[in-house]
Amino acid sequence: MNKKIIALAVAAAVVSTSASAATVYQDGASKVTIGGRLAVRAEYTESVNDQDSTTKLENNSSRINFGFEHEMVPGWIAGAKAEWGYDALASGSQDFSNRLGNVYFLNEQVGTITLGKQWSTYYDITAWTDVFWIYGGEASGTYDGRANKDGHGDSGTGRANEALSYRKSINGLNIGVQYQFEGDDIDVGTTTTHREYGLQSALSYDFDFGISLGGAYSLTKYEGQADDKTWTLGALYQSDMLYVAGQYGQYENHTSVNGNLSGVTNKAGVSGVAENATGYEFIAAYLVNGGEYQVYGGYNGLEDDDSKAEYSYGLIGAAWTPGSMIFSAEYKLGVTDKDNLGNDSGADQFAVLARYNF
């Protein structure tokens, strides 16, 4: 991912996908790191439609990763990254899920080439708003896709499967392109299909006074079905005390609108996703002591343009990040969760998070 974008996000200390890593071996040409996190959250969901309110304690995207780097020749670094998710609260046997697995080649003048399962170039832009510690990221198109399982990996908008990417930064201009190879068969409603190929591009510019502007586009070609298309525009401002970001996106045959289109076939003949949808995300955070203390608020809104399906909510939160620990509390308010007929099952939620980065 673009180095300057990562630096901005880490400095703001609000990026939910960040994780520390410890160097366990290093010599003049090679380095090995181990990192990850263990995270749990307690959540309260208000009663809705005569249903009782609920409380639960659950895993919150715990993971472990391994990194390897070696300087092949002067100026060229070869590396590998592998990451697995796990359930920190599992009482029985542990199932690990593959999150990342790639090799990359980095040269300061040439750029970075990455091959394998990786964060997409699309996410280079949508990462700016995917920064709440507990919730968020539902309206940017990042974690959506046509497949019933790991859709964003197959569509390439999140952690892209079978992907080849190239990234380069030139005097504040950040360029990213991505190609996805043919994928395996996936279930889509009552039939199966597979990805023939995927294409992505991202472009952004970092101004010296703390503002970044960018956009991304994604096209996934499926056998016998309408194309999956997304595009997004994003803006970011950050200073020592403020982090403000917004995103607007349009999605074609891509999003299920929080699962509210299950069993529905759209006009393009694709089951379970909106033919046309619109998404908005926004966050504003006030940071104290370099981000150790945070107060923030924002909004996620996703709408099917052709039906009444909608998922939206406002959010307020606060966090304390002493050392390797993160403690946060977030309240989702005004939650709307409508199916294609307009039936609303939205319920406000409150959650607290404890996370240890290692």
C-alpha positions in Angstrom: 0.0 0.0 0.0 1.2 3.6 -0.6 3.7 4.4 2.0 2.4 7.9 2.7 -1.2 6.8 3.1 0.0 4.2 5.7 2.0 6.9 7.5 -1.0 9.2 7.6 -3.2 6.5 9.0 -0.8 5.4 11.6 -0.1 8.9 12.7 -3.9 9.5 13.1 -4.0 6.2 15.1 -7.5 5.4 14.1 -7.0 2.9 11.3 -8.8 -0.3 12.2 -6.7 -2.5 9.9 -3.4 -1.5 11.4 -1.4 -4.0 13.4 2.0 -3.9 15.1 4.8 -6.4 14.3 7.9 -7.4 16.1 11.2 -8.2 14.4 12.3 -11.6 15.5 15.3 -11.9 13.2 17.4 -9.4 11.2 20.8 -9.4 9.6 22.3 -7.2 6.9 20.0 -8.4 4.2 17.1 -10.3 5.7 14.3 -9.6 8.2 11.5 -11.7 9.8 8.6 -10.2 11.7 5.6 -11.6 13.6 2.6 -9.5 14.5 -1.2 -9.5 14.8 -3.7 -8.8 17.4 -6.2 -10.3 19.9 -9.4 -8.4 20.2 -12.8 -9.0 21.8 -15.9 -6.8 22.1 -19.0 -6.7 24.3 -22.1 -5.6 22.4 -25.6 -4.5 23.3 -28.4 -4.4 20.6 -31.6 -2.6 21.4 -35.0 -4.3 21.0 -36.8 -3.9 17.7 -40.1 -5.1 16.3 -41.1 -6.7 19.6 -37.9 -8.6 19.8 -35.9 -8.7 23.0 -32.7 -6.7 23.4 -29.5 -8.8 23.2 -26.0 -8.8 24.7 -23.0 -10.8 23.5 -19.3 -11.1 23.9 -17.5 -12.0 20.7 -14.2 -12.1 18.8 -13.4 -8.8 16.9 -11.2 -9.8 13.9 -8.2 -11.3 15.8 -5.3 -12.2 13.5 -1.7 -13.3 13.3 0.8 -12.5 10.5 4.3 -13.3 9.4 6.5 -11.1 7.3 9.7 -11.9 5.5 12.1 -9.5 3.6 15.4 -10.0 1.8 17.5 -7.6 -0.2 18.1 -9.6 -3.4 20.5 -7.1 -5.0 21.2 -3.5 -4.0 17.9 -1.5 -4.3 15.6 -4.5 -4.8 13.8 -6.0 -1.8 11.8 -9.3 -2.1 9.2 -9.9 0.6 6.3 -12.2 1.6 3.3 -11.6 3.9 1.0 -14.2 5.3 -1.9 -13.5 7.7 -4.6 -15.7 9.2 -7.7 -14.7 11.2 -8.8 -16.7 14.3 -11.5 -16.7 16.9 -10.0 -15.5 20.1 -13.0 -16.8 22.1 -13.3 -20.2 20.6 -13.9 -22.9 23.2 -13.1 -25.9 21.0 -10.9 -26.5 18.0 -9.6 -23.4 16.3 -10.3 -22.7 12.6 -7.9 -20.3 10.9 -9.1 -18.2 7.9 -6.8 -17.0 5.3 -6.6 -13.2 5.2 -3.4 -12.5 3.2 -0.8 -14.5 1.3 1.5 -12.7 -1.1 5.0 -12.0 -2.4 6.2 -8.6 -3.4 9.2 -6.9 -5.0 10.0 -3.3 -4.0 12.3 -0.8 -5.6 12.2 2.9 -4.6 12.6 4.1 -8.2 10.5 1.4 -9.9 7.7 0.9 -7.4 6.1 -2.2 -5.7 4.8 -5.3 -7.5 2.7 -7.7 -5.4 1.4 -11.1 -6.4 -1.2 -13.1 -4.3 -4.0 -12.4 -1.8 -3.5 -8.8 -0.8 -5.2 -5.5 0.1 -6.6 -4.2 -3.2 -5.7 -0.9 -4.9 -9.4 0.0 -4.5 -8.8 -0.1 -0.7 -6.0 2.4 -1.1 -8.8 5.0 -1.3 -11.6 3.4 0.8 -9.2 2.8 3.7 -9.4 6.5 4.5 -12.9 6.1 5.9 -12.6 2.5 7.2 -11.2 3.7 10.5 -13.7 3.2 13.3 -12.3 0.8 15.8 -15.4 -1.4 16.0 -17.9 -0.7 13.3 -17.9 1.0 9.8 -16.8 0.1 6.3 -20.3 -1.1 5.2 -21.0 1.6 2.6 -17.7 1.9 0.6 -18.1 -1.3 -1.5 -14.9 -2.7 0.0 -16.3 -5.7 1.8 -19.1 -6.6 -0.7 -19.1 -8.9 -3.7 -21.1 -11.5 -5.6 -19.9 -14.6 -3.8 -21.8 -15.9 -0.8 -18.4 -16.4 1.0 -15.5 -13.9 0.9 -17.2 -11.9 -1.8 -14.8 -9.0 -1.5 -11.9 -11.4 -2.2 -13.5 -12.6 -5.3 -14.6 -9.2 -6.5 -11.2 -7.8 -5.6 -12.4 -4.7 -3.7 -11.2 -5.9 -0.2 -8.5 -8.5 0.2 -8.3 -9.5 -3.4 -7.7 -13.2 -4.4 -5.4 -14.2 -7.2 -4.3 -10.6 -7.7 -1.3 -8.9 -9.3 -0.8 -5.2 -8.4 1.6 -2.4 -9.1 2.0 0.7 -7.0 4.2 3.8 -7.4 4.4 7.2 -5.8 5.9 10.2 -7.6 6.1 13.6 -5.9 2.8 13.1 -4.0 1.0 11.4 -6.9 0.1 7.8 -6.0 -0.7 5.3 -8.8 -2.1 1.8 -8.3 -3.3 -0.8 -10.8 -4.5 -4.4 -10.2 -5.3 -7.5 -12.3 -7.1 -10.6 -11.0 -6.7 -13.9 -12.7 -9.5 -16.4 -13.3 -11.2 -17.6 -10.1 -12.8 -20.7 -8.8 -16.5 -21.5 -9.1 -18.7 -19.6 -6.6 -22.3 -20.1 -5.6 -24.6 -17.2 -6.6 -28.2 -18.0 -5.6 -29.3 -21.2 -7.3 -26.5 -21.3 -9.8 -22.7 -21.0 -10.0 -20.3 -18.8 -11.9 -16.7 -17.8 -11.8 -14.5 -14.7 -12.2 -13.0 -14.5 -15.7 -10.8 -11.6 -14.7 -10.8 -8.4 -12.7 -9.3 -4.9 -13.3 -8.7 -2.1 -10.9 -7.1 1.3 -10.8 -6.5 3.9 -8.1 -5.2 7.4 -8.3 -4.6 9.9 -5.5 -2.6 13.0 -4.7 -1.2 14.1 -1.3 -0.9 17.8 -0.9 1.7 19.3 1.5 -0.9 20.9 3.7 -2.5 17.6 4.9 -5.2 17.0 2.2 -5.3 13.9 0.0 -7.8 13.5 -2.9 -8.3 10.3 -4.8 -10.5 7.9 -6.7 -10.6 4.2 -7.6 -12.4 2.0 -10.1 -13.0 -1.8 -10.2 -14.4 -4.1 -12.9 -14.9 -7.8 -12.4 -16.0 -10.0 -15.3 -18.1 -13.1 -14.4 -18.9 -15.9 -16.8 -22.5 -15.7 -18.0 -23.5 -12.8 -15.7 -23.5 -9.1 -15.7 -20.2 -7.3 -14.8 -19.4 -6.2 -11.2 -18.5 -2.5 -11.4 -17.6 -0.1 -8.6 -16.1 3.4 -8.5 -15.4 5.7 -5.6 -14.1 9.2 -4.8 -12.4 10.0 -1.5 -11.0 13.0 0.4 -8.8 13.1 3.5 -7.5 15.8 5.8 -5.3 15.2 8.7 -3.3 17.3 11.1 -1.8 16.7 14.6 -5.3 17.0 16.1 -7.8 16.3 13.4 -8.5 13.4 11.1 -11.4 14.0 8.6 -12.3 11.8 5.7 -15.2 11.2 3.3 -16.1 8.8 0.5 -18.8 8.6 -2.2 -19.3 5.4 -4.3 -21.5 3.9 -7.0 -21.8 0.1 -7.2 -23.2 -2.0 -10.1 -24.1 -5.7 -9.4 -21.9 -5.6 -6.4 -23.5 -5.0 -3.0 -26.1 -7.0 -1.1 -27.0 -3.9 1.0 -26.1 -5.7 4.3 -27.7 -8.9 3.1 -31.1 -7.3 2.6 -31.3 -8.5 -1.0 -31.0 -12.2 -0.2 -33.1 -14.2 -2.7 -33.9 -11.2 -4.8 -32.9 -11.2 -8.5 -32.2 -7.8 -9.9 -33.0 -6.5 -13.4 -29.6 -7.6 -14.7 -30.5 -11.2 -13.7 -28.0 -11.3 -10.8 -29.3 -12.7 -7.5 -28.6 -11.2 -4.1 -27.1 -7.9 -5.1 -28.3 -4.5 -6.2 -28.1 -3.6 -9.9 -27.3 0.0 -8.9 -26.4 1.2 -5.4 -25.0 4.3 -3.8 -22.8 4.6 -0.7 -21.5 7.3 1.6 -19.0 7.2 4.4 -17.7 9.9 6.7 -15.5 10.2 9.8 -14.2 13.2 11.8 -11.9 12.5 14.7 -10.3 14.8 17.3 -6.9 13.5 18.5 -5.1 14.3 21.7 -1.5 13.5 22.6 -0.7 12.1 19.1 -3.9 10.1 19.0 -3.6 8.4 22.4 -7.0 9.8 23.2 -9.7 10.1 20.5 -13.2 11.3 20.2 -14.9 10.7 16.8 -18.1 10.5 14.9 -19.3 9.6 11.5 -21.9 8.1 9.1 -22.3 5.0 6.9 -25.1 5.0 4.3 -25.8 2.5 1.6 -28.9 2.5 -0.6 -30.3 0.3 -3.5 -31.2 2.8 -6.2 -33.9 0.4 -7.6 -35.7 -0.7 -4.5 -36.3 0.3 -0.9 -33.3 -1.6 0.5 -31.1 0.5 2.7 -28.5 0.2 5.5 -27.4 3.4 7.3 -26.5 4.7 10.7 -24.7 7.5 12.5 -21.9 6.8 15.0 -20.1 8.4 17.9 -17.2 6.9 19.7 -14.1 7.4 21.9 -10.9 5.5 22.3 -7.8 5.3 24.5 -4.6 3.7 22.9 -1.9 3.3 25.6 1.0 1.4 24.1 0.0 -1.8 22.5 -3.5 -1.7 23.9 -6.7 -0.2 22.4 -9.8 0.5 24.4 -12.8 2.0 22.6 -16.5 2.4 22.9 -18.9 3.1 20.0 -22.6 3.8 19.7 -24.5 3.1 16.4 -27.5 5.3 16.4 -30.4 5.9 14.0 -29.8 2.5 12.4 -31.9 1.8 9.3 -31.8 -1.7 7.9 -34.5 -2.2 5.2 -35.1 -5.0 2.8 -36.2 -4.4 -0.8 -39.8 -3.9 0.3 -38.9 -1.3 2.9 -39.4 -3.5 6.0 -37.1 -2.1 8.6 -35.3 -4.3 11.2 -32.7 -1.7 12.2 -31.7 -1.5 15.9 -29.2 0.8 17.6 -26.1 -0.9 19.1 -23.5 -0.1 21.7 -20.1 -1.9 22.0 -16.9 -1.7 23.9 -13.6 -3.1 22.6 -10.4 -4.4 24.2 -7.5 -5.1 21.8 -3.9 -6.0 22.2 -1.5 -5.6 19.3 1.5 -7.8 19.3 
